[in-house]
Amino acid sequence: MIVPGERMKGPDGHGGEDGQRHKEIKMSGTYSAAELQTYSLEKLHSLYRAQQFKLIASLPGSLEHGEALANLKNITRAINLRLAPQFRPRTGPKF
């Protein structure tokens, strides 16, 4: 039975943050800039750490090694964009 205002729970009886399930971390492939923009700063740091482990575990010159390097580059760019000061138009009296 669903009670209004109650958090939704998954099939295992546990709910994620705000009752949502967490997305799985990609096992292979490259993260796009558009995809990384949807993640929180905490999630970006988590992905960065996972890619560091993937880089260490892969052989230099392998496909996995290249993907890990590309992902680290893209994630670093996304983190830097998130932390960079944003342009704010000047407010005040008009001249």
WODAJO-V416946 format. One record per residue. N is the residue number from 1. RES is the residue in three letters. PHI is phi in whole degrees, 0 to 359 (none if undefined). OMEGA is omega in whole degrees, 0 to 359 (999 if undefined). Layout:
N:RES:PHI:OMEGA + N:RES:PHI:OMEGA
This chain:
1:MET:none:180 + 2:ILE:263:179 + 3:VAL:257:180 + 4:PRO:303:178 + 5:GLY:88:180 + 6:GLU:272:180 + 7:ARG:291:176 + 8:MET:285:179 + 9:LYS:242:179 + 10:GLY:284:182 + 11:PRO:298:180 + 12:ASP:273:178 + 13:GLY:88:180 + 14:HIS:249:177 + 15:GLY:253:177 + 16:GLY:275:176 + 17:GLU:298:181 + 18:ASP:56:177 + 19:GLY:74:181 + 20:GLN:256:176 + 21:ARG:278:178 + 22:HIS:282:176 + 23:LYS:286:178 + 24:GLU:286:175 + 25:ILE:281:179 + 26:LYS:299:177 + 27:MET:272:177 + 28:SER:210:181 + 29:GLY:104:182 + 30:THR:249:177 + 31:TYR:284:178 + 32:SER:272:178 + 33:ALA:299:180 + 34:ALA:296:179 + 35:GLU:293:182 + 36:LEU:291:179 + 37:GLN:294:182 + 38:THR:277:184 + 39:TYR:269:176 + 40:SER:287:179 + 41:LEU:298:178 + 42:GLU:298:179 + 43:LYS:294:178 + 44:LEU:298:178 + 45:HIS:294:178 + 46:SER:295:178 + 47:LEU:296:179 + 48:TYR:299:180 + 49:ARG:296:179 + 50:ALA:297:179 + 51:GLN:289:175 + 52:GLN:297:178 + 53:PHE:297:179 + 54:LYS:296:179 + 55:LEU:296:180 + 56:ILE:296:184 + 57:ALA:282:184 + 58:SER:262:178 + 59:LEU:277:177 + 60:PRO:303:180 + 61:GLY:91:180 + 62:SER:279:179 + 63:LEU:299:180 + 64:GLU:297:179 + 65:HIS:296:178 + 66:GLY:296:178 + 67:GLU:296:180 + 68:ALA:297:178 + 69:LEU:297:179 + 70:ALA:296:179 + 71:ASN:295:177 + 72:LEU:299:178 + 73:LYS:297:181 + 74:ASN:293:180 + 75:ILE:293:177 + 76:THR:301:179 + 77:ARG:298:180 + 78:ALA:295:178 + 79:ILE:295:180 + 80:ASN:296:177 + 81:LEU:295:180 + 82:ARG:292:184 + 83:LEU:271:182 + 84:ALA:292:177 + 85:PRO:296:182 + 86:GLN:270:177 + 87:PHE:292:176 + 88:ARG:235:180 + 89:PRO:300:180 + 90:ARG:292:177 + 91:THR:247:180 + 92:GLY:142:182 + 93:PRO:295:179 + 94:LYS:280:179 + 95:PHE:258:999
